Amino acid sequence: MRELGINLGARIEMDVPTFCAHIRELGFTRVFSGSTDPDKVRRQAEEVHAAGLCYDTLHAPFKGIMNAIWQEGDEGEETLRQLMTCVDLCTEVGAPIAVVHLSAGEKAPPPTDVGRGRFIRLVEQADSKGVKIAFENQRKLANIAWAFEEFKDASHVGFCWDCGHEGCFTPGRRYMPLFGERLICTHIQDNEGIYGKDSHLIPFDGALDFDYVAEALRAAPEIPLTLELKRKAVPYEGMTDEDYLLRAAAAIKRLRERIG
């Protein structure tokens, strides 16, 4: 049976120990974090492990920085430094995978030689640390296609499929037939199917076709099903953390049943 995971951001009032204890009772075994604060990550990791859960992945920094990695200059080097810091943190807190974006927005630059060199350095560093890099689908097919061609022989480089991104950023495009055999982690979420509105709803609360999601995952390597939710999404205003997590657990178990 596939294990279940959820992001630490799927809470408002609960502290991390309470959250971990609660989700464990609901059947989750894994969590991940998108925090870029090393001290916060270390503290959270201690609390996660104390609860008997796996710190499954760390999401590398991306907001406002990712496009710079393809361009000459200090900003690109700083972006690489932040990604490398994430890999180091993975080693430190026992998270086996770093999830990495390749671009941001509609005007993301195409792959360049300078960006290629930086990503090679990142992938080599991850290999030396025993960490896997999972490239996540965003808006640009060219960037992620470049990555899987460039690193086709790197067994520690894989795919993070965000089904919600596929639905709201690239409607009509299917990533799993292209990269599903490289799948090593998932971001399971729903949205309204409105272009660019990445609302991170609980599955079955939006417009995504979860029969398709189940079919795509059924044909891929059997890995954990990990929710990436925004607790403050509008439909859940006024809901307690306990009720919200109960709803999230029921939804991801429903998807798991559909996968079979």
C-alpha positions as CSV (number, residue, x, y, z in Angstrom):
1,M,0.0,0.0,0.0
2,R,1.3,3.4,-0.9
3,E,2.4,5.6,1.9
4,L,0.8,9.0,2.4
5,G,2.5,12.4,2.9
6,I,1.5,16.0,3.5
7,N,3.3,19.3,3.7
8,L,3.9,21.0,7.1
9,G,2.1,24.1,5.8
10,A,-1.3,22.3,5.9
11,R,-2.0,23.8,9.3
12,I,-2.7,27.2,10.9
13,E,-3.1,26.8,14.6
14,M,-1.4,23.6,15.3
15,D,2.2,23.5,16.3
16,V,4.4,21.0,14.5
17,P,4.4,18.3,17.3
18,T,0.6,18.4,17.5
19,F,0.3,18.4,13.8
20,C,2.6,15.4,13.4
21,A,0.8,13.4,16.1
22,H,-2.5,14.2,14.4
23,I,-1.6,13.3,10.9
24,R,0.0,10.0,12.1
25,E,-3.3,9.0,13.6
26,L,-4.9,9.8,10.2
27,G,-2.5,7.4,8.4
28,F,0.2,9.7,7.1
29,T,3.8,8.6,7.5
30,R,5.7,11.4,5.7
31,V,5.9,15.2,5.7
32,F,7.8,17.8,3.7
33,S,8.6,21.4,4.1
34,G,9.2,24.4,1.9
35,S,10.9,26.5,4.5
36,T,14.1,28.3,3.4
37,D,15.1,29.0,7.1
38,P,17.8,26.5,8.0
39,D,17.2,26.8,11.7
40,K,13.5,26.3,11.3
41,V,14.1,23.3,9.1
42,R,16.4,21.7,11.7
43,R,13.9,22.3,14.5
44,Q,11.0,21.0,12.5
45,A,13.0,17.9,11.5
46,E,13.7,17.1,15.1
47,E,9.9,17.3,15.9
48,V,9.0,15.3,12.8
49,H,11.4,12.5,13.6
50,A,10.4,12.5,17.3
51,A,6.8,11.8,16.1
52,G,8.0,8.7,14.2
53,L,7.5,10.3,10.8
54,C,9.8,10.6,7.8
55,Y,11.0,14.0,6.6
56,D,10.4,13.0,3.0
57,T,11.6,16.0,0.9
58,L,12.7,19.6,1.2
59,H,11.4,22.1,-1.4
60,A,14.3,24.2,-2.6
61,P,13.9,28.0,-2.7
62,F,12.3,29.4,-5.9
63,K,10.4,32.5,-5.3
64,G,11.8,35.4,-7.3
65,I,15.1,33.7,-8.0
66,M,14.8,30.8,-10.4
67,N,15.1,32.5,-13.7
68,A,18.4,34.1,-12.7
69,I,20.1,30.7,-12.7
70,W,20.0,30.8,-16.5
71,Q,21.6,34.2,-16.7
72,E,25.1,35.6,-16.3
73,G,25.9,37.4,-13.1
74,D,25.9,37.3,-9.3
75,E,22.2,36.7,-9.0
76,G,22.5,33.4,-10.8
77,E,25.4,32.3,-8.6
78,E,23.3,33.2,-5.5
79,T,20.4,31.1,-6.8
80,L,22.8,28.2,-7.1
81,R,24.1,28.8,-3.6
82,Q,20.6,28.6,-2.2
83,L,19.9,25.4,-4.0
84,M,23.1,23.9,-2.8
85,T,22.3,24.9,0.8
86,C,19.0,23.0,0.4
87,V,20.9,19.9,-0.6
88,D,23.2,20.3,2.4
89,L,20.1,20.6,4.6
90,C,18.6,17.5,3.1
91,T,21.7,15.6,4.3
92,E,21.6,17.2,7.7
93,V,17.9,16.5,8.5
94,G,17.6,13.1,6.7
95,A,15.4,14.2,3.8
96,P,16.4,12.1,0.8
97,I,15.0,14.4,-1.9
98,A,15.3,18.1,-2.8
99,V,12.5,19.3,-5.0
100,V,13.8,21.9,-7.5
101,H,12.0,24.2,-9.9
102,L,13.7,25.0,-13.3
103,S,12.0,28.3,-14.1
104,A,9.3,30.7,-13.0
105,G,6.5,32.5,-14.9
106,E,5.5,32.9,-18.5
107,K,8.7,34.8,-19.4
108,A,11.1,32.3,-18.1
109,P,14.4,32.2,-20.2
110,P,15.2,29.2,-22.3
111,P,18.1,26.9,-21.2
112,T,21.5,28.5,-21.6
113,D,25.1,27.3,-21.3
114,V,25.6,29.2,-18.0
115,G,22.5,27.7,-16.5
116,R,23.5,24.2,-17.7
117,G,26.8,24.6,-15.9
118,R,25.1,25.6,-12.7
119,F,22.7,22.7,-12.7
120,I,25.5,20.3,-13.5
121,R,27.3,21.6,-10.3
122,L,24.0,21.2,-8.3
123,V,23.5,17.6,-9.5
124,E,27.1,16.7,-8.9
125,Q,26.9,18.1,-5.4
126,A,23.7,16.2,-4.7
127,D,25.3,13.0,-5.9
128,S,28.3,13.5,-3.5
129,K,25.8,14.0,-0.6
130,G,23.6,11.0,-1.4
131,V,20.6,13.3,-2.1
132,K,18.2,13.0,-5.0
133,I,17.1,16.0,-7.1
134,A,13.5,16.0,-8.2
135,F,12.7,18.5,-11.0
136,E,9.1,19.7,-10.7
137,N,6.9,20.6,-13.7
138,Q,6.0,24.3,-14.0
139,R,5.0,26.3,-17.1
140,K,7.8,25.5,-19.4
141,L,8.1,22.1,-21.0
142,A,11.4,23.0,-22.7
143,N,13.2,23.5,-19.4
144,I,12.2,20.2,-17.8
145,A,12.7,18.3,-21.0
146,W,16.2,19.7,-21.2
147,A,16.9,18.5,-17.6
148,F,15.9,15.0,-18.2
149,E,17.9,14.8,-21.4
150,E,20.9,16.4,-19.8
151,F,20.8,14.1,-16.8
152,K,19.4,11.0,-18.5
153,D,22.2,8.9,-17.0
154,A,22.0,10.3,-13.5
155,S,20.1,7.8,-11.4
156,H,19.7,10.3,-8.5
157,V,17.8,12.8,-10.7
158,G,14.0,12.3,-11.0
159,F,10.7,13.8,-11.6
160,C,8.3,15.5,-9.1
161,W,4.8,15.5,-10.6
162,D,2.6,18.3,-9.5
163,C,-0.8,17.4,-10.9
164,G,-2.2,20.8,-9.9
165,H,0.5,22.7,-11.8
166,E,-0.3,20.6,-14.8
167,G,-4.0,21.6,-14.5
168,C,-3.6,25.3,-14.1
169,F,-0.2,26.2,-15.7
170,T,-0.2,23.9,-18.8
171,P,-3.8,22.8,-19.4
172,G,-4.0,20.1,-22.0
173,R,-0.4,19.0,-21.6
174,R,0.4,15.7,-20.0
175,Y,3.7,15.3,-18.2
176,M,3.5,11.8,-16.9
177,P,3.6,10.1,-20.4
178,L,6.9,12.0,-21.0
179,F,8.6,11.7,-17.6
180,G,6.6,9.3,-15.5
181,E,9.2,6.6,-15.5
182,R,11.5,9.1,-13.7
183,L,8.9,9.8,-11.0
184,I,10.4,9.9,-7.5
185,C,7.9,12.1,-5.6
186,T,4.5,13.7,-6.0
187,H,2.7,17.0,-5.1
188,I,-1.0,16.1,-5.1
189,Q,-3.4,19.0,-5.1
190,D,-6.5,20.4,-6.8
191,N,-7.5,23.7,-8.2
192,E,-10.3,25.4,-10.1
193,G,-8.7,24.8,-13.5
194,I,-8.3,28.6,-14.0
195,Y,-5.1,29.4,-15.8
196,G,-2.4,30.6,-13.4
197,K,-4.5,30.1,-10.3
198,D,-2.4,27.6,-8.3
199,S,-4.8,27.3,-5.3
200,H,-3.6,24.0,-3.8
201,L,-7.0,22.7,-2.8
202,I,-7.7,19.3,-1.3
203,P,-8.2,16.7,-4.0
204,F,-11.8,16.4,-5.3
205,D,-12.6,20.0,-4.1
206,G,-11.7,21.6,-7.5
207,A,-11.9,20.9,-11.2
208,L,-9.0,18.4,-11.8
209,D,-9.8,15.0,-13.2
210,F,-8.6,12.6,-10.5
211,D,-9.6,9.6,-12.6
212,Y,-6.8,10.7,-14.9
213,V,-4.5,11.4,-12.0
214,A,-5.1,7.8,-10.7
215,E,-4.5,6.3,-14.1
216,A,-1.3,8.2,-14.5
217,L,0.0,7.2,-11.1
218,R,-1.1,3.6,-11.6
219,A,1.3,3.3,-14.6
220,A,4.2,4.9,-12.8
221,P,6.7,3.6,-10.1
222,E,4.9,3.0,-6.8
223,I,5.9,5.9,-4.6
224,P,4.3,7.8,-1.7
225,L,1.3,10.0,-2.5
226,T,2.1,13.4,-1.0
227,L,-0.4,16.3,-0.6
228,E,0.8,19.9,-1.1
229,L,-2.0,22.0,0.2
230,K,-2.6,25.7,1.1
231,R,-4.3,25.7,4.4
232,K,-5.5,29.3,3.9
233,A,-7.3,28.6,0.7
234,V,-10.6,30.4,0.6
235,P,-12.9,27.3,0.6
236,Y,-11.6,26.3,4.0
237,E,-12.0,29.6,5.9
238,G,-13.4,29.0,9.3
239,M,-12.6,25.3,9.3
240,T,-10.5,24.0,12.2
241,D,-7.2,22.3,11.5
242,E,-8.6,19.0,12.8
243,D,-11.5,19.1,10.4
244,Y,-9.3,20.2,7.5
245,L,-6.8,17.4,8.0
246,L,-9.6,14.9,8.3
247,R,-11.0,16.0,5.0
248,A,-7.5,15.9,3.4
249,A,-6.8,12.4,4.7
250,A,-10.1,11.1,3.4
251,A,-9.4,12.7,0.0
252,I,-5.9,11.2,-0.4
253,K,-7.1,7.8,0.7
254,R,-9.9,8.0,-1.9
255,L,-7.3,8.7,-4.5
256,R,-5.2,5.8,-3.3
257,E,-8.2,3.5,-3.6
258,R,-8.7,4.6,-7.2
259,I,-5.1,3.9,-8.0
260,G,-5.5,0.4,-6.6
